[in-house]
């Protein structure tokens, strides 16, 4: 898949909902940004997407570039069977305050796949 035209805001909106500005008429100081519950995943009395625990999003994934980076793991905090962060992946989820929480990967793609640093052009040891 090609994700060249999709950025992090697009992923956030698709999974967790769009961000809109709201205000009270005649009160310019009341302007605030809020997330609309129109994403695939949503909590509450009408939950949605609870059967999907997480999604992997990758950029320009190619077999010959396997050692250059891993996709990000976006975790659904409202899943019926929640997934805990996996150390090999950078993970993204939201907390109770609708703030995005990002955890960095603890391994490189080369370590996960057992590849030499120059793979595929390097020779095995």
LOTORSE-175599 format. One record per residue (C-alpha): residue in one letter; x, y, z. Coordinates in nm, 3 decimals. Layout:
# LOTORSE-175599
<node res="A" u="X" v="Y" w="Z"/>
...
This chain:
# LOTORSE-175599
<node res="X" u="0.000" v="0.000" w="0.000"/>
<node res="X" u="0.108" v="0.355" w="-0.062"/>
<node res="X" u="0.050" v="0.601" w="0.221"/>
<node res="X" u="0.239" v="0.893" w="0.062"/>
<node res="X" u="-0.068" v="1.117" w="0.061"/>
<node res="X" u="-0.188" v="1.026" w="0.411"/>
<node res="X" u="-0.049" v="1.199" w="0.717"/>
<node res="X" u="-0.090" v="1.144" w="1.089"/>
<node res="X" u="-0.389" v="1.378" w="1.111"/>
<node res="X" u="-0.571" v="1.168" w="0.850"/>
<node res="X" u="-0.506" v="0.851" w="1.051"/>
<node res="X" u="-0.620" v="1.017" w="1.374"/>
<node res="X" u="-0.940" v="1.137" w="1.209"/>
<node res="X" u="-1.018" v="0.802" w="1.048"/>
<node res="X" u="-0.968" v="0.603" w="1.367"/>
<node res="X" u="-1.069" v="0.841" w="1.644"/>
<node res="X" u="-1.278" v="1.110" w="1.472"/>
<node res="X" u="-1.239" v="1.452" w="1.311"/>
<node res="X" u="-1.143" v="1.767" w="1.500"/>
<node res="X" u="-1.383" v="2.060" w="1.471"/>
<node res="X" u="-1.401" v="2.407" w="1.621"/>
<node res="X" u="-1.703" v="2.491" w="1.832"/>
<node res="X" u="-1.810" v="2.812" w="2.003"/>
<node res="X" u="-2.102" v="2.987" w="2.159"/>
<node res="X" u="-2.258" v="3.249" w="1.933"/>
<node res="X" u="-2.148" v="3.598" w="2.028"/>
<node res="X" u="-1.873" v="3.470" w="2.259"/>
<node res="X" u="-1.544" v="3.465" w="2.067"/>
<node res="X" u="-1.352" v="3.350" w="2.376"/>
<node res="X" u="-1.557" v="3.028" w="2.384"/>
<node res="X" u="-1.386" v="2.879" w="2.075"/>
<node res="X" u="-1.244" v="2.533" w="2.140"/>
<node res="X" u="-1.134" v="2.234" w="1.939"/>
<node res="X" u="-1.305" v="1.903" w="2.004"/>
<node res="X" u="-1.296" v="1.557" w="1.854"/>
<node res="X" u="-1.621" v="1.446" w="1.692"/>
<node res="X" u="-1.710" v="1.082" w="1.754"/>
<node res="X" u="-1.719" v="0.998" w="1.382"/>
<node res="X" u="-1.407" v="0.781" w="1.368"/>
<node res="X" u="-1.404" v="0.406" w="1.323"/>
<node res="X" u="-1.325" v="0.358" w="1.692"/>
<node res="X" u="-1.541" v="0.525" w="1.951"/>
<node res="X" u="-1.641" v="0.464" w="2.311"/>
<node res="X" u="-1.963" v="0.534" w="2.492"/>
<node res="X" u="-2.320" v="0.412" w="2.473"/>
<node res="X" u="-2.288" v="0.347" w="2.099"/>
<node res="X" u="-1.939" v="0.192" w="2.077"/>
<node res="X" u="-1.793" v="0.120" w="1.738"/>
<node res="X" u="-1.497" v="-0.079" w="1.609"/>
<node res="X" u="-1.457" v="-0.274" w="1.932"/>
<node res="X" u="-1.366" v="-0.597" w="1.748"/>
<node res="X" u="-1.049" v="-0.438" w="1.605"/>
<node res="X" u="-0.779" v="-0.414" w="1.873"/>
<node res="X" u="-0.517" v="-0.233" w="1.665"/>
<node res="X" u="-0.409" v="-0.132" w="1.316"/>
<node res="X" u="-0.061" v="-0.121" w="1.163"/>
<node res="X" u="0.014" v="0.177" w="0.941"/>
<node res="X" u="0.330" v="0.175" w="0.735"/>
<node res="X" u="0.488" v="0.412" w="0.489"/>
<node res="X" u="0.633" v="0.276" w="0.164"/>
<node res="X" u="0.659" v="-0.081" w="0.290"/>
<node res="X" u="0.873" v="-0.291" w="0.056"/>
<node res="X" u="1.038" v="-0.629" w="0.108"/>
<node res="X" u="1.379" v="-0.494" w="0.006"/>
<node res="X" u="1.346" v="-0.214" w="0.264"/>
<node res="X" u="1.248" v="-0.441" w="0.554"/>
<node res="X" u="1.538" v="-0.322" w="0.769"/>
<node res="X" u="1.463" v="0.051" w="0.733"/>
<node res="X" u="1.157" v="0.085" w="0.951"/>
<node res="X" u="0.854" v="-0.080" w="1.101"/>
<node res="X" u="0.495" v="0.032" w="1.070"/>
<node res="X" u="0.330" v="0.211" w="1.360"/>
<node res="X" u="0.083" v="0.025" w="1.578"/>
<node res="X" u="-0.232" v="0.228" w="1.650"/>
<node res="X" u="-0.411" v="0.073" w="1.946"/>
<node res="X" u="-0.786" v="0.088" w="2.008"/>
<node res="X" u="-0.830" v="0.169" w="2.380"/>
<node res="X" u="-1.197" v="0.063" w="2.366"/>
<node res="X" u="-1.145" v="-0.278" w="2.204"/>
<node res="X" u="-1.329" v="-0.577" w="2.347"/>
<node res="X" u="-0.993" v="-0.758" w="2.358"/>
<node res="X" u="-0.743" v="-0.477" w="2.421"/>
<node res="X" u="-0.390" v="-0.510" w="2.288"/>
<node res="X" u="-0.100" v="-0.397" w="2.503"/>
<node res="X" u="0.182" v="-0.207" w="2.333"/>
<node res="X" u="0.434" v="-0.429" w="2.155"/>
<node res="X" u="0.794" v="-0.322" w="2.219"/>
<node res="X" u="0.903" v="-0.371" w="1.859"/>
<node res="X" u="0.660" v="-0.106" w="1.730"/>
<node res="X" u="0.607" v="0.261" w="1.791"/>
<node res="X" u="0.256" v="0.263" w="1.935"/>
<node res="X" u="-0.010" v="0.532" w="1.937"/>
<node res="X" u="-0.334" v="0.542" w="2.137"/>
<node res="X" u="-0.546" v="0.794" w="2.325"/>
<node res="X" u="-0.584" v="0.843" w="2.697"/>
<node res="X" u="-0.902" v="0.925" w="2.890"/>
<node res="X" u="-0.858" v="1.294" w="2.806"/>
<node res="X" u="-0.848" v="1.231" w="2.427"/>
<node res="X" u="-0.475" v="1.307" w="2.421"/>
<node res="X" u="-0.262" v="1.103" w="2.184"/>
<node res="X" u="0.001" v="0.895" w="2.361"/>
<node res="X" u="0.300" v="0.776" w="2.161"/>
<node res="X" u="0.549" v="0.514" w="2.280"/>
<node res="X" u="0.871" v="0.470" w="2.089"/>
<node res="X" u="0.985" v="0.135" w="1.956"/>
<node res="X" u="1.254" v="-0.039" w="2.156"/>
<node res="X" u="1.393" v="-0.239" w="1.862"/>
<node res="X" u="1.493" v="-0.157" w="1.507"/>
<node res="X" u="1.341" v="-0.333" w="1.209"/>
<node res="X" u="1.676" v="-0.504" w="1.144"/>
<node res="X" u="1.673" v="-0.645" w="1.499"/>
<node res="X" u="1.313" v="-0.767" w="1.470"/>
<node res="X" u="1.383" v="-0.950" w="1.144"/>
<node res="X" u="1.740" v="-1.056" w="1.230"/>
<node res="X" u="1.889" v="-0.868" w="0.934"/>
<node res="X" u="2.237" v="-0.725" w="0.897"/>
<node res="X" u="2.250" v="-0.343" w="0.892"/>
<node res="X" u="2.321" v="-0.321" w="0.518"/>
<node res="X" u="2.065" v="-0.580" w="0.411"/>
<node res="X" u="1.980" v="-0.669" w="0.133"/>
<node res="X" u="2.315" v="-0.564" w="-0.014"/>
<node res="X" u="2.532" v="-0.707" w="0.263"/>
<node res="X" u="2.654" v="-1.062" w="0.294"/>
<node res="X" u="2.566" v="-1.267" w="0.604"/>
<node res="X" u="2.842" v="-1.307" w="0.865"/>
